[in-house]
Amino acid sequence: MSRRMLVLVPVLLALLFSGACDGGGSGEAGEKADFDAAQTLRQAADAMGRLKSVGFTVESDGKTPVIVKGGDMKLLRSGDAQGTLTIEQQGQNVEMKVVAVGDSIYLDAGTGGWRKLPKALAANVYDPSAVLDPQRGIPMLLTSARSPEPQAVEKVDGKEAYRVGAKLPKAQIAGLIPGINEDMDGQVWVSRADHRLVKVRGRFAAGGAVVISFTEFDAPYKISAPK
């Protein structure tokens, strides 16, 4: 394995599912914010905690300190996943195909085909199954968000959503986006129809933001090892 790959793998494993907080369509001006922000976050946490799968995109808005600059992932509650991530490596963006199945992870940076590694390499750094776990990951982030306030009711990808402003605690968001070492001022968009989370935006104190947009819910993904 090349030295470049050896350097990249631990970071990639740690950031794999950060998947992991504007993508997925910009919000449109909507009606006056007249809703219970705290209740909206609780409903979103419950809805996300019951999902069996989710698809999401990751985007950076401006210069950010995290290595993952973009991505498009499909994730099962079990932790199996597949997609593509854009990783910053030595000042250059590298596109990496990723498949995680069972105890193995497969990586393809376009430099020699797929490489198979044990997923256990990331066990002490990040657990992909935490993303949809009601006691961890996204649900815990939503219930731990501080000082929620109603901001607007607006459309995201043509669907009405509640926009909630909140402080995203470092302890929770760092589990989803490794590399973050500060609380973040955030915005959360929750679907008015089914209370599912459709977008999260977290802003860094020094500028720039990271955005996760959720694109599919409970889709029947079939994820298998690459051949």
C-alpha positions in Angstrom: 0.0 0.0 0.0 1.4 3.4 -0.9 2.5 5.9 1.8 -0.2 8.3 0.7 -2.9 5.6 1.2 -1.5 4.7 4.6 -1.7 8.4 5.7 -5.2 8.8 4.3 -6.9 5.7 5.6 -7.1 6.5 9.3 -8.4 10.0 8.6 -10.9 8.6 6.1 -12.1 6.0 8.5 -12.6 8.6 11.2 -14.6 10.8 8.9 -16.3 8.2 6.8 -19.9 8.8 7.8 -19.8 12.4 8.8 -21.6 12.4 6.6 -21.2 12.9 10.2 -23.5 19.7 9.2 -25.9 24.2 2.6 -26.5 21.4 0.3 -29.7 19.6 -0.9 -31.3 22.8 -2.1 -31.5 26.3 -0.6 -34.2 27.4 1.7 -36.9 29.7 0.4 -38.5 32.5 2.3 -41.6 31.2 4.1 -44.1 32.0 6.8 -43.5 33.5 10.2 -41.8 31.3 12.7 -44.5 30.3 15.1 -43.7 26.8 16.4 -42.1 25.0 19.4 -38.4 24.7 18.5 -37.6 22.3 21.3 -40.5 20.0 20.5 -39.5 20.1 16.8 -36.0 18.8 17.6 -37.4 16.1 19.9 -39.7 15.0 17.1 -36.9 15.0 14.6 -34.7 12.9 17.0 -37.4 10.3 17.3 -38.1 10.2 13.6 -34.4 9.8 12.7 -33.8 7.2 15.4 -36.4 4.9 13.8 -34.9 4.9 10.3 -33.4 1.8 8.8 -31.4 3.6 6.2 -30.6 7.2 5.1 -28.9 8.9 2.1 -27.1 12.1 2.6 -24.7 14.6 1.1 -21.9 16.5 2.8 -20.7 20.0 1.6 -18.3 22.6 2.9 -19.3 26.2 2.8 -16.1 28.3 2.6 -12.8 27.2 4.2 -13.3 24.6 6.9 -10.9 22.8 9.2 -12.3 19.3 8.5 -10.7 17.1 5.9 -14.0 15.8 4.3 -15.0 18.6 1.8 -17.9 16.8 0.2 -19.6 13.5 -0.2 -22.6 11.5 -1.2 -23.3 8.5 1.0 -25.9 5.8 1.5 -26.0 4.3 5.0 -27.7 1.4 6.7 -28.4 1.3 10.5 -26.0 -1.6 10.7 -23.1 0.6 9.6 -22.9 -0.8 6.1 -22.4 2.1 3.6 -21.4 3.1 0.2 -20.7 6.3 -1.7 -18.0 8.8 -2.6 -16.2 11.3 -0.5 -14.0 14.2 -1.4 -11.0 14.4 0.9 -8.5 17.2 1.2 -5.0 15.7 1.1 -1.9 17.8 1.1 -3.8 20.8 -0.2 -5.5 18.8 -3.0 -9.0 17.3 -3.2 -9.0 13.5 -3.7 -12.1 11.7 -4.6 -12.5 8.4 -2.8 -15.0 5.6 -3.4 -16.0 3.9 -0.2 -17.9 0.7 0.6 -18.3 -0.7 4.1 -19.7 -4.2 4.5 -19.7 -6.2 7.8 -16.2 -6.1 9.3 -14.5 -4.8 6.2 -14.1 -1.5 4.4 -13.1 -1.1 0.7 -11.4 2.1 -0.6 -10.7 3.2 -4.2 -8.9 6.5 -4.8 -8.5 5.8 -8.5 -4.8 4.7 -8.1 -5.0 0.9 -8.4 -8.4 -0.4 -7.7 -10.1 -1.4 -4.5 -8.2 -2.0 -1.3 -9.8 -4.1 1.4 -9.1 -3.2 5.1 -10.6 -4.4 8.4 -13.3 -1.9 9.6 -11.9 -2.6 13.1 -9.1 -0.1 12.3 -11.7 2.6 13.0 -13.4 1.0 16.0 -11.6 3.2 18.6 -12.1 6.3 16.5 -15.6 6.1 15.1 -18.5 3.7 14.9 -20.6 4.1 11.7 -23.6 2.4 13.3 -23.8 5.4 15.7 -25.2 7.6 13.0 -28.7 6.2 13.2 -28.6 4.9 16.8 -31.3 6.7 19.0 -28.8 6.9 21.9 -26.0 8.3 19.8 -25.4 10.0 16.5 -28.0 12.2 14.9 -30.8 11.6 17.4 -28.5 12.5 20.3 -27.2 15.6 18.6 -30.8 16.8 18.1 -31.8 16.2 21.7 -28.6 17.7 23.0 -28.8 21.0 21.0 -28.9 24.0 23.3 -31.0 27.1 23.2 -33.3 26.1 20.3 -35.2 29.0 18.7 -37.7 29.0 15.9 -36.4 30.9 12.9 -38.7 30.3 9.9 -40.9 27.9 8.1 -39.5 27.6 4.6 -39.0 25.2 1.7 -36.1 22.9 1.3 -36.1 21.0 -2.0 -39.7 22.0 -2.5 -40.8 20.7 0.9 -41.9 22.8 3.9 -39.5 22.6 6.8 -39.1 24.2 10.2 -35.8 26.0 10.6 -34.5 25.9 14.1 -31.4 27.8 15.3 -29.4 26.1 18.1 -26.0 25.7 19.6 -24.6 22.3 18.6 -22.5 20.9 21.5 -18.9 19.8 20.7 -19.3 16.5 22.6 -22.1 15.3 20.3 -21.2 16.8 17.0 -17.6 15.6 17.2 -18.9 12.0 17.2 -20.4 12.7 13.8 -17.8 15.1 12.4 -14.4 14.2 13.8 -12.0 17.1 13.8 -14.4 19.5 15.3 -13.2 20.8 18.7 -15.7 23.6 19.5 -19.4 24.1 20.0 -21.0 25.3 16.8 -23.8 27.8 16.0 -26.1 25.7 13.9 -29.3 25.6 12.0 -31.5 22.6 11.7 -34.3 22.0 9.1 -37.0 19.6 10.0 -39.7 18.4 7.6 -43.1 19.8 8.5 -44.8 16.7 7.1 -43.0 13.8 8.8 -40.5 15.5 11.3 -37.5 14.0 9.6 -34.3 16.0 9.5 -33.6 17.3 6.1 -30.6 19.5 6.6 -28.1 20.6 9.3 -25.6 23.5 9.0 -22.9 24.1 11.6 -20.8 27.3 11.5 -17.2 27.4 12.7 -16.2 30.4 14.9 -13.3 31.2 12.5 -15.6 31.2 9.5 -16.9 28.5 7.1 -19.5 25.9 7.7 -20.2 22.3 7.1 -23.6 21.1 5.8 -25.3 17.8 5.7 -28.4 17.3 3.6 -30.5 14.2 4.0 -31.9 13.0 0.6 -33.5 9.6 1.1 -35.1 7.8 4.1 -35.7 4.1 4.5 -34.7 3.4 0.9 -34.1 -0.4 0.3 -30.3 -0.1 -0.2 -28.5 -3.2 -1.2 -24.9 -2.8 -0.2 -22.3 -5.5 -1.1 -18.6 -5.7 -1.4 -17.1 -4.5 -4.7 -15.8 -7.2 -7.1 
